[in-house]
Amino acid sequence: MTDYVEVARAEGPRGEVVLRRRVVERGADVLELRVNGVFVMDSHETTSEVRLAEAALAVVDDPRDVVVGGLGLGYTLQAVLADHRVEQVRVVEVEDALVGWMRDGTVPHGPGVLADRRVTVVAADVAQAVAEAQHHYDLVLLDVDNGPGYLVHDDNAALYGATFLDDVRRLLRPGGAVAVWSADPAPALLETLREVFGDAEEQPLEVTLQQRETAYYLYVARVEDPVSTPVSTPVSRP
Ligand SMILES: C[S@@+](CC[C@H](N)C(=O)[O-])C[C@H]1O[C@@H](n2cnc3c(N)ncnc32)[C@H](O)[C@@H]1O
């Protein structure tokens, strides 16, 4: 039987946020995050969180300004910061308590990640943050649910719809991209991204979970960059 030790718990307007430690016999203990009763991630298998950042950074020539939707335990953010082309990262996290635990060391690696001077943490719903954004970005990364088929909050359904994704498209500079993480194949999301952006691709990611091979999925769409197509007028960044 697995033993757990509760590390922190908070009750918010959207339900409970719980951080707990899974005690493992050999090797380092594992931190688990549950939001609104849903297991969202742990610190053991983080390759797909990292890959979300790497895959998206690979399709953007100049990813200076990045938005990360969903701080979680900060692995996607850490991978973004490892790219020296990145100058600013705005991380939007809806759970204030989790932001506090990352800042105060309740999540041991949290203060180190957030200390990077390029990071700004915004405690808000990413839908609201995108709607109110005053700035343009090169990359928007979304990892807020277990995918469109397994939501952490019912309201998040809108994040996979054409209206929100079109808001994201308008936020992006030419050549910019959006990438969305999903635990399962999400054909409707792929189709919506194709409608909104003109094209999009699904990237399956193989992962090993407790000695079981499985796959997660990334959905990546790019805003066409007129500079990389043969046009004569140079385009300046907005
Ligand atoms: C799976 S975790 C993110 C994991 C993260 N990629 C990492 O590397 O640790 C999802 C996070 O998104 C947050 N979240 C859920 N809905 C959100 C929303 N609408 N806006 C902003 N954050 C949200 C959750 O509270 C949780 O911290």
The ligand as a Gaussian input file, in Angstrom:
#p B3LYP/6-31G(d) Opt

LIG

0 1
 C       -1.069000      19.954000     -14.538000
 S       -0.764000      21.361000     -13.574000
 C        0.480000      22.199000     -14.515000
 C        1.755000      21.486000     -14.489000
 C        2.906000      22.317000     -14.989000
 N        2.975000      22.260000     -16.440000
 C        4.208000      21.836000     -14.397000
 O        5.162000      21.656000     -15.149000
 O        4.287000      21.646000     -13.188000
 C       -2.178000      22.359000     -13.922000
 C       -2.153000      23.688000     -13.176000
 O       -3.065000      24.581000     -13.804000
 C       -3.791000      25.290000     -12.811000
 N       -5.053000      25.746000     -13.430000
 C       -6.186000      25.054000     -13.632000
 N       -7.093000      25.793000     -14.279000
 C       -6.516000      27.009000     -14.500000
 C       -6.961000      28.202000     -15.134000
 N       -8.166000      28.288000     -15.694000
 N       -6.092000      29.262000     -15.169000
 C       -4.854000      29.186000     -14.626000
 N       -4.393000      28.057000     -13.992000
 C       -5.209000      26.982000     -13.950000
 C       -3.952000      24.277000     -11.701000
 O       -4.245000      24.915000     -10.481000
 C       -2.583000      23.583000     -11.724000
 O       -1.664000      24.242000     -10.925000

